[in-house]
C-alpha cells in the first residue's frame, strides 16, 4: 500500500563517480568514534549477541515483499551467523528516567533540523523516535544515522536507487536473504531503519570501530573515502550536537 506521505523517486544519493580523496583526519574519527555506543568490536565477529541500553520502541510489522526486478548485487562473504539473529533481538528492560529525559532532549533539538526534509509534524516526531531507539539498540550514535539517511535518501521512505537499493537507508534486497527474513518489506520505513542500523553496526564491529571503513563498506566502496567524508560532512553541518 502506498503511503500518502511518501514521494517515490528513482534517484540515487550515492554517486560512484565522485572524486576520490584522502582518509578522514584522525581527530574527526576519534570524535565520531566517541559518539558510538558500547558494542564490543569482537561481538559480531565471534558470534556473541550484543544488547543496547534503550528500549520502548515498537516492532516493525513486515508485509509481503514483491519480488524486485533482476539485478546485479554484491553478496557479502563475511556475514556471521549472529547477525541473522540481530533483527529479532529486543531489550525488555524499560528505559530509566534519565534515558527518557535524554531522548526527549535529543528529539527536541533535532525536530527543527528535520523539518526541512519532513514537513508533517506528527511524522517528524515518529521518525525521530524510531531513529533514536533503533540507533541506540544497535549501539550507534543517532546523529550518524541521521547523516546516513540524509545522504542515502534525503528522508524519502520510498526512494529506490538505480542499483536497486531501497528505502530510508537504501538497503539492497539481498540483505533479506542474508538475514533470513523472506517476508520483510524494505519499503516499511521502520523495518528499513532496523536493517540499516543493524548492517552499519555489523560493519563497525568488523572494522574494529573504524567509522571510515565501516561507512565505506556500507556504501560498497571500501578502499575509497568519498562516501564516509560525505556522511561526516553532513553530520557536522546538520546534525552535530554538543555533549
N, C-alpha and C positions, 0 to 999 in steps of 0.2 A: 504494500500500500504506500502510495506516495505521500510523504509528509508535507503539509502545506507550507511549512517554514523552511523547506529545503529547496535550493535552486540548483538543478543538475548542471554539471559542467563537464567538458571533455578536456579541459586544460590540465597541465601538469605543473606542479610547483618545483619540480626537480629538473634542472637543465643540465644534461650531460656535457654540453659544450661550454660551460662556464670556465673561466680561466683557472688553471691550477696554481696554487700558491704555497707558501711555506706553512709549517705547522703553527698552531696557535702558540702564543707566548706562554711560557711555563707558569707565570703568575696568574694568567687568566684560567688556566686549567686547575690550578690549586684552589682558586676562589670557587670555581664551578664544582670541583670535587667536594669542597666543604659543604655545599648545599645538598649533596646527595645523602640518601638515607643509609642506615647501618646494615646493609645487606653484605654478608661476608663475600669477599671476592671468590672464594673457593666453593661457595654453597652450591651453585648450579653445576659446577664442573665435577663435583664428587657426588652428585645425586642427592644432596641434602635439600630438605624443604626450608624455605625462608618465610618468615612472618613479619608483617608490618605492625605499626603501632596504632593504626587508625582502623575504625570500623564504622558501621552505621549507614552504609550505602546499600541500595537495592541491587539485586542481581539483575543483569540484563536478561531479557526473555528472548532467546533465539527463535527465529522462524525459518521456514524452509528457504534455502538459498538457491536461486535459479542458477543453472549451470552457466558459467561465464564462457564467452567465446574462446575458441582455441587460441592459445598464445604461448610464447616462449617465456618461461620463467626460470630463474636460477634457484635450484633447490639447495638449501644449506646442508652441509655434510656433518656439522658438528652440533646437532640438536641433542642434548642429553635427555634421557627418559624423564627426569624430574620436571622438565619444562612442560611436558604434556599434562602434568597434574596442577600446574600453577593457576590456570584459569578457574579451577574449581576450588581453590584454597580461599577460605574466608576466615576472618578473625571474629570470634563470637564475643569477646570481651568488649563491653560498651566503652566508648571514649571517656576519658576523665574530663572534669570541668575545665582544666587548663587546656586540654586538646580542643574542646568545643570552642572555647574563647579564642584560641589561636586560629582556628578555622574561620570563625566569623570575622576576625580582624583581617585575615588574608583576603576573604571574599569581598569585604567592604573596600579594600584597596584596589582589587583587580576589576571590580564591576565597571567603573567608568572607563577603564582602559579597553575592556572587551566591547563596550558599547559601539565603537566604530565598526566592528565586524558583525555583531549580533544586535539588531535593533529591538527585538522583543525582550522586554524586561524580565518576564517570567522565565523565558527560555534561557536568558543570560544567567539568571540565578541557578537554575537547574544544571546548566552546563558547567559553571564554576564549581558547584558542589560535587559533581561527578568527577571532574578533572582533579580536584583536590584529593578526594578519597582514593581514586584509582592510582594516582601518583604515589600517595603515601603507602598504599597497600603494596606497591611494587618497590618501595624504598627509593623513590625518585623525588627530586625537587619539582613541585607543581609548576614553578616558573619555567623550568626547562621544558616540561611537557607542553605548556602554552606556546613556547617558542617553536617547538617542533610542529605543532598543529598549524600555527600561522604560516610557517614555511611550506608545509606539505599541502594544506587545503584551504588556507585563509578562512578556517572555521565553517566550511561548507560541507555538511554531513554527507551529501550525495556526490561529492567530487569523484571523478574517475579519470585517472591519468591515461596517457596514450599507451603506457606499458601495462595497463590493467589494474593498477593499484587503486584501492577503494577506500572512500570514507575520510573521516576527520584526520586520521593518522596514516592514511594511504597504505593500507595493508594489502600485500599481494595475496591472491586467493590460495596459493599453495600452502599458506600457513594453516588453513583449515585442515588440510590433510596431515600436516606435520604435528598439529596439536590434537588430532584425533576427535574433532567435533564437527562431524559432517553436516549437521543441521544448522550450523551457525550462519547468520546473515550479517555480513560485514557492513551492510548499509544501516544496520542498527547502530546509531552513534555511540551508545553507551557500551555496547559489546565491542565496537571498534576501539574505543578507548582502552578497554581491558587488554585487548590483543596488543595494541601499540605499546602500552606501558610494560606489559609482560616481555615483549620482544626486546625493547630497549634495555630493560633491567638485565635480561639474559646476556646481551652483548656487553653490557658494562661489567658483568661478572667475568665473562670470557676474557675481556681485555684488562682485568685486574684494576678497575677504576679509571682507566684512561678514557676520558669522555670524548676526546677527539676521535680515537679509533672506534669507540662504540657507536658514535653517530655516523661515522663513515660506513660501518657495517650495516647500520640500519638503512642507510640510503643505497647500499650496494656499490659504494665507491671506495672501498678500503684501499689505502695507499695514496689517496688524494685528500686534500683538506678543504676544498671549496665549500662542501656542504656543511661540515662542522663549523667553519667560520661564519657561514650564513646564519646558522642557528644561533651561535653565540652572539653575533651582532644583533640579531632580532631580540634575543634575551636582554642584552644590556641596554638597548634602545627603548624597549617597550615593556618589559616585564621585570626588570630589576627591582628588588626590594631590599632595604637596609635591614640588617639583622643584628 
